[in-house]
């Protein structure tokens, strides 16, 4: 199992990566393109690597309010107006490429 890369350009579509805390994650091609376009500082990628956190005042993954999605990224400061949504499929948190603006 490969470790989650530190930047979007190094991620391969649909390959399963493992975060430091053991979470399995994968990304669709569209999600990688959105990451490259909107997350130049890799803040969202770092939140995915960090994993689940309490919703208030933290950077990390928080529950998604959207039907069909389990988790979303939460970043503060620059880049914090977007959320990348992911769903758990067979134990892997998959980010297909769906974003919302906060």
N, C-alpha and C positions, 0 to 999 in steps of 0.2 A: 504494500500500500504506500503510495507516494504522499509525502507531506504537502500540505496546502502551500502553493507558492505565495510570495509576498507581493506580486503585482499581477494585474489582469492579463498582460501580454503573454505571461508564461503558462496560463491555464489552457488546457485542452478541453474542448466540448465533450460532455458526457463521460469523462474520466472521473472515477471516484477518488477523492483525496481525503486525507485524515488531518484534522486539526490537532493542535497540541493537547487539547483536553479529550481527544478520542472521538469526536463527532465526525461522522462520515458525511461529506458534502460533494455535490456535483453541480455543474453549470451548463445550461444550454448555450448554443452559439450566440443567440440573441443577447443573453445575459452578459456574456463576455464582451460583446460589442458595446453594450450600455455601460459596463464598468470602465472600459477604456475611454469612452466618450465623456462620462459624467463623474468619474471617480479617479481623477489624475493623481491624487495623493493616497490612493488605496485605503481610505478611511473605512469604506464599507467592507472591503475585504478583511481588514483588521477586526471589524465587529463580528464578522462571520467566524473568524479564527478564535475570537474571545469566547463566543457562545452565549448562552442564555444569561440574562441579567434582570433584576427588578426594573419595572417600567419607568419609574420616576428617577430622573437625574443621572442615568447611567448610559454608557455607550456599549452596545452589544446587540444581541438578538432579543427581541420582545415579541409577545404573541401578536399575530396578524389579526385584524378585525375583519378581513375579507373572507368570504366563504370559499372554501377550496384551498386556502393557504394556511399554514401553521405558524410560521415565523416571519418576521421582517427585520431588516437592519435598522438600527437607530444610531445616528451620529449627531453630534452637537457641533455648532460652529459652521465653518465653510463646508458646503456639501450636505448640510443637515436638512435641506428642504426636500430631499428625495428619500424614498424607502424602497429597498429591493425585497420582494416577497418570495418566500420559498415554501415548498411543501414536502412533507416526509413521504417518500415512496420506498417501501420495502426497507426501512431503516436508514435510508440515505436522505439527507436534507438537500433537495434539488431546487435550484434557482433557475426557472425556465426563461426568465427575461421579462418579468412583469414588474413595473415600477409604479409608484404613486408619488404625488407631490404632497408634502406636508404643509 
